[in-house]
Amino acid sequence: MGRIHCFQQEKHRKEKPMRRVSGLAGIVLISVLLSGCFFTKVVSAPMRVVGGVASIVPVVGEKMHDSIDSAADAVDKAPL
């Protein structure tokens, strides 16, 4: 009985460093993905899609598209 218990403790002890490494890797991945350039593209891409759809509307569509596009350009230039 003592050998099985010792083996289980050893196995559990080996799993903890992997959890730490995977947690650290997750934190690094999130920080890279939310860096300035990627974050502004995530925000500005839906704005550009809405502007493209708005340009279909007769008469005011082109003005809406231009204003949304200029707002998306401002988001892209934001210093993050």
Secondary structure, DSSP 8 states (H G I E B T S, - for coil): -HHHHHHHHHHHHHHHHHHHHHHHHHHHHHHHHTSHHHHHHHHHHHHHHHHHHHTTSTTTHHHHHHHHHHHHHHHHT---
